[in-house]
Amino acid sequence: MTIELRRSLPRQFADWEGRILVEEGLEGEPVRAWQTCRVVDVSPGGAGVEVLDPDADLHEGDSVVIEIRLHGQVRHASRIDDGTDEALHVGVQFVGLTERSRDYVESMTSLETSW
């Protein structure tokens, strides 16, 4: 018996609210409709996403954008000027993360992973 491994990177369970946007369908036609989703697992190479819209119609090969919401509280804010534009740098402390989500964020930090 041969077992096919579908993932080369281990996934961590998550429970993140978000939304997903189908940018382009299989035939190359633009499809622009945000749909509510929940990211249920994540790795540096991908994610498992549950699309919560019962009328959702996504297909293998579709190009998508996923936004997640991590709730937090501002702990620091300061203006920065890089010589061309002024911006506001904000330090945010996450609040309300599940234990699994917190573990994943911590693992990304310790592995020095780029998001």
C-alpha positions in Angstrom: 0.0 0.0 0.0 1.4 3.4 -1.0 0.4 6.6 0.8 0.6 9.8 -1.2 1.8 12.7 0.8 0.0 15.9 -0.4 1.9 18.4 1.8 5.6 18.9 2.2 5.2 21.3 5.1 3.3 20.5 8.2 0.2 22.5 8.9 -0.8 24.0 12.2 -4.4 24.3 13.2 -5.8 27.9 13.2 -9.2 29.4 13.8 -9.0 32.8 12.0 -11.9 34.8 10.6 -11.4 36.1 7.2 -12.6 36.6 3.7 -11.6 35.2 0.3 -11.7 36.9 -3.1 -11.7 34.9 -6.3 -9.6 37.1 -8.6 -9.8 35.1 -11.8 -11.7 31.9 -12.7 -10.6 28.9 -14.7 -11.4 30.5 -18.1 -9.5 33.7 -17.2 -12.7 35.7 -16.6 -12.6 38.2 -13.7 -14.6 37.1 -10.7 -14.7 39.8 -7.9 -16.8 38.8 -4.9 -15.6 38.7 -1.4 -16.9 35.7 0.6 -16.7 35.0 4.3 -14.3 32.3 5.3 -12.4 30.7 8.2 -8.8 29.7 7.9 -8.7 26.3 9.7 -5.0 25.4 9.2 -1.9 27.1 7.9 1.7 26.4 7.0 4.4 28.5 5.3 3.3 27.0 2.0 -0.5 27.2 2.2 -3.7 27.1 4.2 -6.9 25.1 4.6 -9.9 27.4 4.2 -13.6 26.9 4.8 -15.7 29.2 2.6 -18.8 29.9 4.6 -21.0 31.2 1.7 -23.3 28.3 0.7 -23.3 29.7 -2.9 -19.5 29.8 -3.2 -18.2 28.5 -6.4 -14.4 28.0 -6.4 -12.5 25.6 -8.6 -9.0 24.1 -8.7 -6.8 26.7 -10.5 -8.7 29.8 -9.5 -6.6 32.7 -8.3 -7.6 33.9 -4.9 -6.7 36.5 -2.2 -7.2 35.6 1.4 -7.5 38.2 4.2 -7.4 37.2 7.8 -8.4 39.1 10.8 -6.2 39.0 13.9 -7.7 41.1 16.7 -5.4 43.3 18.8 -4.9 46.4 20.9 -2.6 49.3 20.0 0.3 49.4 22.6 2.4 52.0 20.8 2.0 54.5 18.0 4.6 56.9 16.5 5.1 58.9 13.3 8.0 57.9 11.1 9.4 59.9 8.2 11.5 57.9 5.7 12.4 61.0 3.6 9.6 60.5 1.0 6.5 59.8 3.0 5.3 60.1 6.5 3.7 57.0 8.0 2.4 55.9 11.4 4.1 52.9 13.0 1.8 51.0 15.3 2.7 48.3 17.7 -0.2 45.9 18.3 -0.7 43.2 20.9 -2.8 40.3 19.7 -5.9 39.7 21.9 -8.4 36.8 21.7 -6.1 34.4 19.8 -6.9 30.8 20.3 -4.0 28.8 21.9 -3.3 27.1 18.6 -3.2 30.4 16.7 -0.9 31.9 19.4 1.4 28.8 19.1 1.5 29.2 15.3 2.4 32.9 15.5 5.1 32.1 18.0 6.5 29.3 15.8 6.7 31.7 12.8 8.7 34.1 14.9 11.1 31.4 16.1 11.6 30.1 12.6 12.1 33.6 11.3 9.5 32.9 8.6 8.5 35.6 6.2 4.7 36.1 5.8 
